[in-house]
Amino acid sequence: MHVETAAWTREVLTGLELPRGSRALDVGSSTRDYRTREQPHIDEQVWRPLRERGVEIVHLDIKRAPGVDIVCDLEHPAPKLSARIGPCAVVLMASLLQYLRDPRGAADLSVAVLARGGHLIVHHPESARRTFDPVDHRLRLTPGELAGIFERRGLERVRVESIRIEDPRYYRGLMSRASWVPIRGRLWLPLPGATDQVRLRIPALRWRQSCVVMRKPV
């Protein structure tokens, strides 16, 4: 999760009425170490404020590791998993779908566990270089396209935005290796790593994240 999308998510969550004891599901959470040490802004901006409000948080991931409450293959979630998780007032899916060969299972699960009147928050790359750990399957979506996935599953749009990634740390470390950029179909174009430094210096070229808030009708 980017620093910018973490801050955006905190703003969204601050505006939601979440009674003590309500439940939030973190879909594709990774491990506690990842959320608190590798990317500490995730816990500081998103989960700690919810814990302080008395919200119960369930972390779901394919890894079996500390900080993962439910282990699940998100391409093939168990049929009764949504009933086990129970109704959630909030579901967060942060930059996950591009790592799945078939994202339908994760999308269906996120909608199934959402309580009526609950909110789904999704981040997804609108434009971004390729990653290899985990493997990026190239899915890039505009905010409207991302919202459309969940509208077709019965949710309503609440907020749809394109967030520009400003953090200079995201553009470092590519000088000696290619920056793989998605083009049409399943093809990737390997650009020199220095091109990411050009993106950093020209705001209009910076990578962007599609961020949406959806609501399940009452």
Legacy VTK file of the C-alpha trace (Angstrom):
# vtk DataFile Version 3.0
C-alpha trace
ASCII
DATASET POLYDATA
POINTS 218 float
0.000 0.000 0.000
1.348 3.412 -0.922
1.721 6.209 1.614
-0.778 8.263 -0.374
-3.439 5.547 -0.511
-2.984 4.800 3.198
-3.684 8.458 4.017
-6.677 8.466 1.654
-8.027 5.315 3.318
-7.686 6.815 6.783
-9.695 9.839 5.627
-12.416 7.564 4.269
-12.561 5.453 7.427
-12.677 8.535 9.659
-15.886 9.553 7.912
-17.618 6.201 8.448
-19.791 5.430 11.440
-18.306 2.249 12.902
-19.722 1.232 16.290
-17.471 -0.531 18.777
-17.492 -4.248 18.112
-18.101 -3.921 14.371
-15.851 -5.966 12.105
-13.394 -4.998 9.359
-11.850 -7.479 6.910
-8.412 -6.928 5.380
-8.384 -8.962 2.145
-4.843 -9.805 1.045
-3.394 -8.430 4.267
0.111 -9.929 4.114
1.835 -10.458 7.474
2.017 -8.438 10.689
5.702 -7.750 10.008
4.863 -6.362 6.573
2.122 -4.084 7.933
4.099 -2.801 10.910
7.768 -2.883 9.866
8.191 -3.045 6.085
5.317 -0.640 5.437
4.498 0.809 8.869
2.167 3.427 7.378
-0.364 0.620 6.793
-0.854 -0.060 10.482
-0.346 3.549 11.570
-2.781 5.072 9.093
-5.370 2.330 8.592
-5.555 -0.350 11.267
-4.382 1.280 14.486
-7.049 4.025 14.314
-9.716 1.343 13.826
-8.444 -0.702 16.765
-8.589 2.428 18.914
-12.244 2.817 17.903
-12.985 -0.726 19.097
-13.333 -2.272 15.636
-12.454 -5.965 15.342
-10.044 -6.531 12.445
-9.670 -9.822 10.577
-6.588 -10.196 8.364
-6.919 -12.671 5.474
-4.078 -13.801 3.213
-2.707 -16.823 1.373
0.361 -16.846 3.662
0.285 -18.780 6.930
2.247 -16.376 9.132
1.972 -14.228 12.270
-0.675 -11.581 11.831
-2.762 -13.605 9.373
-6.050 -14.674 10.996
-7.536 -16.607 8.073
-5.471 -18.392 5.424
-7.219 -18.465 2.065
-6.429 -18.944 -1.619
-8.269 -15.898 -2.935
-8.622 -17.384 -6.407
-10.503 -20.343 -4.902
-12.069 -19.303 -1.578
-13.840 -22.053 0.347
-17.631 -22.086 -0.244
-18.499 -21.498 3.423
-15.753 -18.968 4.133
-18.018 -15.911 3.908
-20.316 -17.365 6.591
-17.301 -18.061 8.807
-16.061 -14.488 8.534
-19.488 -13.053 9.209
-20.931 -9.689 8.168
-18.309 -6.932 8.003
-18.972 -3.222 8.267
-15.813 -2.525 6.244
-13.824 -4.582 3.752
-10.474 -3.329 2.450
-8.810 -4.765 -0.641
-5.550 -2.920 -1.250
-3.662 -3.502 -4.524
-4.529 -7.179 -4.756
-6.415 -8.038 -7.942
-3.429 -7.552 -10.284
-1.655 -10.448 -8.548
-4.447 -12.939 -9.250
-4.805 -14.843 -12.503
-8.569 -14.867 -11.888
-9.749 -12.001 -9.637
-13.403 -13.038 -9.574
-13.135 -15.165 -6.430
-11.625 -12.327 -4.386
-14.204 -9.867 -5.684
-17.098 -12.225 -4.941
-15.831 -12.968 -1.429
-15.411 -9.280 -0.609
-18.998 -8.557 -1.602
-20.398 -11.673 0.117
-18.949 -10.835 3.546
-20.022 -7.185 3.424
-22.909 -6.327 5.721
-25.887 -4.414 4.322
-24.996 -0.747 4.532
-21.309 -1.711 4.801
-18.493 -0.202 2.767
-15.906 -1.791 0.484
-12.666 0.151 -0.061
-10.502 -0.937 -3.003
-7.121 0.275 -4.282
-5.840 -0.884 -7.651
-3.109 0.336 -10.014
-4.372 2.638 -12.716
-0.799 2.869 -13.980
2.226 1.173 -12.419
5.386 -0.668 -13.353
5.433 -4.455 -13.169
6.306 -6.285 -9.970
7.710 -9.802 -9.743
7.221 -10.676 -6.064
4.354 -11.332 -6.163
3.915 -11.746 -9.905
1.927 -8.959 -11.538
-0.568 -10.176 -14.164
-0.854 -6.713 -15.730
-4.450 -5.829 -14.828
-4.688 -2.028 -14.876
-8.036 -0.294 -14.296
-9.293 3.262 -14.267
-11.334 4.262 -11.205
-14.537 3.889 -13.210
-13.581 0.427 -14.458
-12.696 -0.649 -10.922
-16.021 0.588 -9.567
-17.810 -1.216 -12.400
-16.521 -4.605 -11.211
-18.393 -4.161 -7.947
-21.440 -2.404 -9.399
-22.028 -5.574 -11.412
-22.068 -7.380 -8.056
-24.792 -5.122 -6.651
-22.795 -2.411 -4.856
-23.262 1.345 -5.171
-20.576 3.933 -5.865
-19.777 6.266 -2.989
-16.383 7.702 -3.951
-14.206 7.190 -7.032
-10.766 8.808 -7.315
-7.414 8.610 -9.052
-4.545 9.110 -6.581
-1.124 10.201 -7.832
1.887 8.515 -6.190
4.183 11.298 -4.993
6.493 9.452 -2.571
10.017 9.635 -4.097
10.963 6.329 -2.476
8.697 4.543 -4.932
10.764 5.821 -7.857
14.202 4.867 -6.514
16.225 1.710 -6.917
15.520 1.042 -10.595
18.611 2.625 -12.148
20.331 -0.729 -12.775
17.275 -2.738 -13.837
14.400 -2.365 -16.243
11.122 -0.697 -15.370
8.576 -2.964 -17.032
5.545 -1.046 -18.291
2.300 -2.742 -19.401
1.135 -2.219 -22.960
-1.746 -3.778 -24.910
-2.722 -7.380 -24.341
-0.401 -9.264 -21.999
2.749 -7.556 -23.264
5.300 -5.613 -21.235
7.732 -2.974 -22.466
11.093 -2.922 -20.640
12.160 0.704 -20.225
15.444 1.779 -18.654
15.161 2.166 -14.897
16.113 5.818 -15.243
12.693 6.489 -16.768
11.158 6.272 -13.300
13.325 9.218 -12.262
11.844 11.122 -15.200
8.366 10.248 -13.922
9.268 11.597 -10.503
10.357 14.914 -11.980
7.275 15.351 -14.209
4.095 15.174 -12.082
1.838 14.372 -15.042
3.822 11.157 -15.644
3.758 9.810 -12.105
2.137 6.462 -11.441
-1.465 6.494 -10.246
-3.759 4.320 -8.133
-7.487 3.892 -8.688
-9.283 4.151 -5.344
-12.978 3.497 -4.860
-15.467 3.278 -2.021
-18.532 1.108 -2.652
-21.573 0.496 -0.451
-23.905 -2.494 -0.168
-27.526 -1.343 -0.263
-29.542 -1.764 2.930
LINES 1 219
218 0 1 2 3 4 5 6 7 8 9 10 11 12 13 14 15 16 17 18 19 20 21 22 23 24 25 26 27 28 29 30 31 32 33 34 35 36 37 38 39 40 41 42 43 44 45 46 47 48 49 50 51 52 53 54 55 56 57 58 59 60 61 62 63 64 65 66 67 68 69 70 71 72 73 74 75 76 77 78 79 80 81 82 83 84 85 86 87 88 89 90 91 92 93 94 95 96 97 98 99 100 101 102 103 104 105 106 107 108 109 110 111 112 113 114 115 116 117 118 119 120 121 122 123 124 125 126 127 128 129 130 131 132 133 134 135 136 137 138 139 140 141 142 143 144 145 146 147 148 149 150 151 152 153 154 155 156 157 158 159 160 161 162 163 164 165 166 167 168 169 170 171 172 173 174 175 176 177 178 179 180 181 182 183 184 185 186 187 188 189 190 191 192 193 194 195 196 197 198 199 200 201 202 203 204 205 206 207 208 209 210 211 212 213 214 215 216 217
